[in-house]
């Protein structure tokens, strides 16, 4: 009886080690990531709030006070050295030149 159980036990162990042919021939299923691409025309309808600033910015100022009467350049224009970019109202300065010229003439007449 022990031999029968021994042979039966050995038979069960050996049959468990063999691989079934069904398992080896099964098709391997691999998952695939898929994305549905929608219409790209909706990308043009997006708005973003913000402020655009120049990468290089130059602050300009006059040496004397006055009112600006004209600006001869636009944003993005190339400017050479010595070019006139803006003009001040010359009236207050011309009045001062006229006053000093009159004082000079008076001083020369007195001398």
C-alpha positions in Angstrom: 0.0 0.0 0.0 2.9 2.3 0.8 4.3 1.6 -2.6 1.1 2.5 -4.4 0.9 5.8 -2.5 4.6 6.4 -3.2 4.1 5.8 -6.9 0.9 7.9 -7.0 2.7 10.7 -5.2 5.6 10.6 -7.6 3.3 10.5 -10.6 1.4 13.6 -9.3 4.6 15.5 -8.7 6.0 14.7 -12.1 2.8 15.6 -14.0 2.8 19.0 -12.2 6.3 19.8 -13.6 5.3 19.4 -17.2 4.1 22.5 -19.0 0.8 22.3 -20.9 1.1 23.1 -24.6 -2.0 25.3 -24.5 -0.2 27.9 -22.2 2.8 28.1 -24.5 0.8 28.8 -27.6 -1.5 31.5 -26.1 -1.3 34.9 -27.8 0.4 37.6 -25.7 -1.8 40.6 -25.5 0.0 43.9 -25.1 -1.9 47.1 -24.1 -1.5 50.1 -26.5 -1.8 53.8 -25.5 -4.0 55.6 -27.9 -4.9 59.3 -28.1 -7.5 60.8 -30.3 -6.3 64.0 -32.0 -9.0 66.7 -32.3 -9.3 69.6 -34.7 -6.3 72.0 -34.4 -8.3 75.1 -35.4 -9.4 75.5 -31.7 -5.8 76.3 -30.8 -6.0 79.7 -32.5 -8.9 80.8 -30.3 -7.0 80.9 -27.0 -6.1 84.1 -25.3 -3.4 84.7 -22.7 -3.3 87.7 -20.4 0.1 89.3 -19.8 2.5 92.1 -20.6 5.1 91.9 -23.3 8.4 93.8 -22.6 11.4 94.4 -24.8 14.5 92.3 -24.0 16.6 95.5 -24.3 15.1 98.8 -23.3 16.7 102.3 -23.3 15.4 105.2 -21.3 15.9 108.6 -23.0 15.9 112.0 -21.4 16.7 115.6 -22.4 19.4 117.6 -20.6 17.0 120.6 -20.2 13.3 120.7 -19.3 10.6 121.4 -21.9 7.7 120.2 -23.9 8.2 117.6 -26.7 6.8 118.8 -30.0 7.9 115.9 -32.2 9.2 112.4 -32.2 11.0 111.2 -35.4 11.4 107.5 -34.6 9.1 104.6 -34.1 9.4 101.5 -32.0 11.9 99.1 -33.6 13.6 101.7 -35.8 17.4 101.6 -36.0 19.0 104.8 -34.8 22.5 106.0 -35.7 24.8 108.1 -33.5 23.9 111.8 -33.7 20.4 111.2 -35.3 17.6 113.5 -34.0 15.0 111.3 -32.3 12.7 114.0 -30.7 12.5 117.8 -30.5 11.6 120.2 -27.7 9.6 123.4 -28.1 12.2 126.1 -28.8 10.1 129.1 -27.8 11.2 129.4 -24.2 14.9 129.0 -25.1 14.7 131.4 -28.0 13.1 134.0 -25.7 16.1 133.5 -23.3 18.6 133.9 -26.2 16.8 137.1 -27.3 16.9 138.5 -23.8 20.7 137.7 -23.4 21.4 139.2 -26.8 19.6 142.4 -25.8 21.6 142.6 -22.5 24.9 142.0 -24.5 24.0 144.8 -26.9 23.2 147.1 -24.0 26.4 146.3 -22.2 28.4 146.9 -25.4 26.7 150.3 -25.9 27.4 151.3 -22.3 31.1 150.3 -22.6 
